[in-house]
């Protein structure tokens, strides 16, 4: 049986589908999250160099990965929405942005918590920290632009241009910050020289990565459903649904 | 056709320069904003020449970023308000080229004055002569890139609530690479390691911005005028 994927590009058909999909991602997110935290906090051994403080990576690394990945996915949907004029793609991009910003914030916050006992400081102008901070600014810019424009179609298109400009800039920003960092301070502090990881630590981290994935998808789907309700409030199918 | 395109660009640049000449205070505001911001730093940080020499590249460059950002609203703002922009979009000439002309005029009236006064401000910070030359050169390469990148941001926020603050939010993170290599070039010269690498990368960024920014600006203008 061939599935017509374009069928689900309309808000009317996607709304119930997203509703059915949410539990399929939210439940694994909760289960994997609990399992991953259990492995991370109780099963994984204490690191011989960093002590217990290293355990923050079970939150930090998945959040940092998601923060970057979600921006690319967001720009992808924004670009599709701009190119093909599909409302749902733009809504998906808007729905992803707050989750991405949240992940960026968690990555920065937990990184800071980890830095205090390990490096002896809450913040260093390390290349990764700095580019993560700029990524947070890009998310905030995207969300502010989308929120400032009243006409939703114009907001979709304008923020899509900004997301695409941002995606072109992210590698440039990343490499300039990295180069700036190596020029200004010696490599006294480096996350990249992390000691090789015990297998159980890696397992715990991967479980947490899947938990974060599932959570992000579920959160975005829930948010896109709310957006559909908000934007299509005057449409006949929605009134039919509410009856 | 080619002749008329050049004529159109020429007309856009000449018109914007004439408007800038008639509204001299607008241009001077940006210029003095730059001078005042730079002059505030010694008052805040303290007058020790060693400290000032150390912070000078960053201070001048950050002030240039802020001044460029402040002046962005003027690039399309008045034309949007009185409908000129709509006419520009409707002309048979490609909008990308007309955007280039607008950005050129904007840079000539706001970027170039900053470039020319910067060495004088550098003197206030006790920068050596070779660092002053690099400061001039880095701003000469960097400020057009600031105008180009800023054009995208200001085109996206035309007629939007709180456009000025919003433009800052959109544009400043995108300015980061230009800031790093612009200030880095001056610092490298002062440290005696040579600024060729920084200036080359700054030039590369200008070229990338020159290719992509007018195109993105044209798309953004069409969205804003819909």
Interface residues (C-beta under 8 A of the other chain):
Chain A: X134 X137 X138 X140 X141 X144 X145 X148 X149 X150 X153 X154 X157 X158 X161 X162 X164 X165 X166 X168 X169 X172 X173 X176 X177 X179 X180 X183
Chain B: X152 X153 X156 X157 X160 X161 X162 X163 X166 X169 X170 X172 X173 X174 X176 X177 X180 X181 X184 X188 X201 X205 X208 X212 X216 X219 X220 X223 X224 X226
